[in-house]
């Protein structure tokens, strides 16, 4: 009986791999190459000497502990200890995100699109698809762990021995398997991929916050979080393996529960029934604008909280900012370094551009949601009614543009509020900084204009806007470190903005930026009205 439930699991696993034969290697190589390249840069960024001790003391700040976790081996802060302290947590979160998205893709999203129903009509077991997904992701995470272990081990850097490198890779493998199992469980509990993804990402956020609170004041509380638990491995310092086994056991229990629920529930249904909607639509839902708001309000709220927390996390370092930057060659290269201004003011100028790029992400997600709705054949139902194409595209665009403004305001508010609490005073003029942050809004709208033009003329190439945003972040944030030529930054909207509020901005720059955004948006509307709607 059990064998029948898993019939042809390996065949389905092969099909899943075939679908993601490009996606999975890109994920693995991206995570591994970024981690290995950062490790290679640490010896030059943190040379031996008293500077390391000063940096280690600075990182004992509760604000820094809440961001990157507790430091182990701070008394002998070698490269291995630095790597585990500053990179392990964030790399583990990237691995968790990879597993969440891949698991949703092959379970609940395939179920929504009807693929699982087609598969079930073939000679496969009831649990074969879920088991195949877990099998592929387990192999993916093991492969990532091995690549990471070998990549870090062969570097032979100070303190980075093979035992610690193997444990570093094992931590990432364990986190990935845990969140793959957890996502599979939420896929059984909920009825939609949106809900399953929302609950899993919410769990990831709660796990991070629980760890942050626990790392500052309660070891027990931190160990209740899987992210806090895996940091207790003390990689490259003590190399404890017991947290790995604890998290793997939890992943096994969660995975078994998910398979049990998958075997008992109806196809395209969830264990927790969706709340029934209102019998009659509200007045707001009688327009495309209201529909877009209804679809995206949960996502907007989640991003609003996340962006505020992002700004707050940067604001938390202001108490020790002078000592931190004076002992860090890395951040001295990142800062604009304008004479007659303090390190705090230069830090704020850098943050405003970085936070505006982060604030552009939710705005782009909202606008590009139109492409996803079109691909799912839902826009046809709207356009068959008294809804124009311009009205539909305009509704998504208006919400996205407003969200860009709101997110930028929240990031500045979070930055200033926590900075003021950290130093018990006014760290920098709030309204002046807020106005400087608003200067970046036209740049974010240019990005939305690019996305609109892609939706209008090349709907299958909308992912290019993410490459453009990544390029902008790379050239603006890392340009000084890598000594990139200035013209590379000028290819992005952010490359034409001076270091506000330290330097004045010309009104012509703002006007030209707004005109460029209007032109791109206009082209997008023209293309969207002329092209065929994908069926």
Secondary structure, DSSP 8 states (H G I E B T S, - for coil): -HHHHTTTHHHHHHHHHHHTTTHHHHHHHHHHHHHHHHHHHHHHHS-SSHHHHHHHHHTTSHHHHHHH---SSGGG--HHHHHHHHHHHHHHHHHHHHHHHHHHHHTHHHHHHTHHHHHHTSS--TTHHHHHHHHHHHHHHHHHHHHHHHHHHTT--TT--HHHHHHHHHHHHHHHHHHHHHHHHHHHHSSSHHHHHHHHHHHHHHHHHHHHHHHHH-HHHHHTSHHHHHHTT-TTTT---HHHHHHHHHHHHHHHHHHHHHHHS-TT--SS------SS--GGGGSHHHHHHHHHHHHHHHHHHHHHHHHHHHHTTGGGHHHHHHT-HHHHHHS---TTS-HHHHHHHHHHHHHHHHHHHHHHHHHHHHHHHHHTT-HHHHHTSS--HHHHHHHHHHHHHHHHHHHHHHHHHHHHHHHHHHHTS--S-HHHHHHHHHTTHHHHHHHHHHHHHHHHH-GGGTTHHHHHHHHHHHHHHHHHHHT--HHHHHTSGGGGS--TTTS---HHHHHHHHHHHHHHHHHHHHHHHHS----
